[in-house]
Amino acid sequence: MSSKQSPSTPRSQAKADRRTALLGAAATLFARSGFNGVSIEDLGAAVGVSGPAVYRHFTGKQAVLAALLVGVSEDLVAGGRTVVIATTNAATALHCLVRFHVDFALANPDVIRVQDRDLDSLAVSDRHRVRALQREYVELWVQVLQRVHPTVDEAQLRIRAHATFGLVNSTPHSARASVQPAVRALLEEMALAALGLPGA
């Protein structure tokens, strides 16, 4: 690989940083105004570039939304797998999965809001990709839950997992940064209770 192609060159790093900044701005703007209420010019202005400059990083506004929602779904699956692999028993894995998901929700309330509201604005293939990744993430939790509750029906465990996501994902919308430590502890306690596991 030539130095021009290397992701470590200053030029490629600057491009990666600008792409990351655009995705961050998109999460904020889409959460506030909705996908249809934000223009390419708005996205560019949010990071200090012209609208046409956005096309150096994305083919269009829908591609920005896809990168945001597919990317976060991929991160959740990868992060969840890493958590499970790093733990020694099912109960510990479940505690760590809860902590991982609470951390995600508190750090990404805008992304959660965008996914709730604008998933249908994705192209069909991207929407299917997000849905497939979401199912994969749920099944990762269900597999751990089956080890914790081997006598409980799988369908009930899946309901518990979905209910836990709903609980954790909804709260950060109203949680102020100043109270996040208290919110984090409460969310973890409530999530573990919903999953049938006492708090640590």
DATA-V863747 format. One record per residue. N is the residue number from 1. PHI is phi in whole degrees, 0 to 359 (NA if undefined). PSI is psi in radians with two decimals (none if undefined). Layout:
BEGIN
((N & PHI & PSI) (N & PHI & PSI))
END
This chain:
BEGIN
((1 & NA & 2.27) (2 & 285 & 2.86) (3 & 296 & -0.52) (4 & 292 & -0.48) (5 & 270 & -0.30) (6 & 295 & 2.36) (7 & 291 & -0.14) (8 & 268 & -0.06) (9 & 290 & 2.63) (10 & 305 & -0.70) (11 & 294 & -0.80) (12 & 291 & -0.57) (13 & 293 & -0.69) (14 & 296 & -0.67) (15 & 293 & -0.73) (16 & 296 & -0.70) (17 & 296 & -0.70) (18 & 293 & -0.67) (19 & 297 & -0.76) (20 & 298 & -0.73) (21 & 297 & -0.70) (22 & 296 & -0.71) (23 & 293 & -0.67) (24 & 296 & -0.75) (25 & 295 & -0.68) (26 & 298 & -0.74) (27 & 301 & -0.79) (28 & 295 & -0.84) (29 & 290 & -0.76) (30 & 296 & -0.68) (31 & 296 & -0.64) (32 & 280 & -0.76) (33 & 244 & -0.10) (34 & 84 & 2.65) (35 & 305 & -0.78) (36 & 287 & -0.25) (37 & 267 & 0.09) (38 & 239 & 2.36) (39 & 255 & 2.89) (40 & 301 & -0.66) (41 & 297 & -0.68) (42 & 298 & -0.75) (43 & 297 & -0.80) (44 & 298 & -0.81) (45 & 300 & -0.57) (46 & 294 & -0.40) (47 & 243 & 0.21) (48 & 81 & 0.47) (49 & 231 & 2.94) (50 & 284 & 2.83) (51 & 304 & -0.87) (52 & 301 & -0.47) (53 & 294 & -0.41) (54 & 298 & -0.55) (55 & 291 & -0.17) (56 & 288 & -0.31) (57 & 246 & -0.52) (58 & 220 & 2.59) (59 & 286 & -0.28) (60 & 174 & -3.12) (61 & 296 & -0.65) (62 & 295 & -0.58) (63 & 292 & -0.56) (64 & 296 & -0.81) (65 & 299 & -0.72) (66 & 296 & -0.78) (67 & 299 & -0.65) (68 & 292 & -0.92) (69 & 279 & -0.69) (70 & 294 & -0.73) (71 & 299 & -0.79) (72 & 291 & -0.59) (73 & 293 & -0.71) (74 & 296 & -0.70) (75 & 296 & -0.69) (76 & 296 & -0.78) (77 & 297 & -0.83) (78 & 296 & -0.75) (79 & 294 & -0.71) (80 & 298 & -0.74) (81 & 298 & -0.75) (82 & 300 & -0.72) (83 & 300 & -0.84) (84 & 294 & -0.74) (85 & 297 & -0.59) (86 & 279 & -0.12) (87 & 257 & 2.76) (88 & 261 & -0.33) (89 & 212 & 2.91) (90 & 295 & -0.73) (91 & 297 & -0.74) (92 & 296 & -0.72) (93 & 301 & -0.73) (94 & 292 & -0.75) (95 & 303 & -0.79) (96 & 290 & -0.62) (97 & 297 & -0.73) (98 & 299 & -0.83) (99 & 299 & -0.74) (100 & 299 & -0.79) (101 & 287 & -0.63) (102 & 296 & -0.74) (103 & 302 & -0.78) (104 & 299 & -0.83) (105 & 295 & -0.72) (106 & 290 & -0.52) (107 & 275 & -0.32) (108 & 228 & 0.83) (109 & 298 & -0.60) (110 & 294 & -0.72) (111 & 296 & -0.72) (112 & 298 & -0.74) (113 & 296 & -0.74) (114 & 297 & -0.76) (115 & 296 & -0.72) (116 & 299 & -0.68) (117 & 262 & -0.59) (118 & 243 & 0.22) (119 & 303 & -0.67) (120 & 291 & -0.19) (121 & 278 & -0.15) (122 & 289 & 2.71) (123 & 299 & 2.67) (124 & 305 & -0.79) (125 & 296 & -0.69) (126 & 290 & -0.66) (127 & 296 & -0.72) (128 & 296 & -0.66) (129 & 297 & -0.78) (130 & 298 & -0.80) (131 & 298 & -0.71) (132 & 296 & -0.73) (133 & 294 & -0.68) (134 & 298 & -0.75) (135 & 297 & -0.68) (136 & 296 & -0.70) (137 & 294 & -0.76) (138 & 300 & -0.80) (139 & 295 & -0.53) (140 & 300 & -0.77) (141 & 294 & -0.74) (142 & 298 & -0.70) (143 & 299 & -0.71) (144 & 291 & -0.75) (145 & 299 & -0.62) (146 & 296 & -0.57) (147 & 285 & -0.56) (148 & 282 & -0.68) (149 & 235 & 1.25) (150 & 296 & -0.31) (151 & 262 & -0.05) (152 & 271 & 2.45) (153 & 300 & 2.43) (154 & 301 & -0.67) (155 & 297 & -0.67) (156 & 292 & -0.64) (157 & 294 & -0.64) (158 & 294 & -0.67) (159 & 298 & -0.73) (160 & 299 & -0.74) (161 & 297 & -0.84) (162 & 299 & -0.73) (163 & 297 & -0.66) (164 & 295 & -0.74) (165 & 298 & -0.74) (166 & 299 & -0.75) (167 & 298 & -0.92) (168 & 291 & -0.71) (169 & 288 & -0.43) (170 & 278 & -0.53) (171 & 290 & -0.71) (172 & 300 & -0.34) (173 & 301 & -0.58) (174 & 250 & 0.05) (175 & 272 & 2.13) (176 & 283 & 2.63) (177 & 302 & -0.58) (178 & 293 & -0.37) (179 & 248 & 0.21) (180 & 301 & -0.70) (181 & 302 & -0.74) (182 & 292 & -0.70) (183 & 296 & -0.75) (184 & 302 & -0.85) (185 & 297 & -0.72) (186 & 294 & -0.75) (187 & 297 & -0.76) (188 & 297 & -0.75) (189 & 298 & -0.80) (190 & 291 & -0.68) (191 & 295 & -0.77) (192 & 296 & -0.66) (193 & 296 & -0.74) (194 & 297 & -0.52) (195 & 272 & -0.02) (196 & 78 & 0.51) (197 & 231 & 2.20) (198 & 299 & 2.64) (199 & 296 & 2.77) (200 & 291 & none))
END
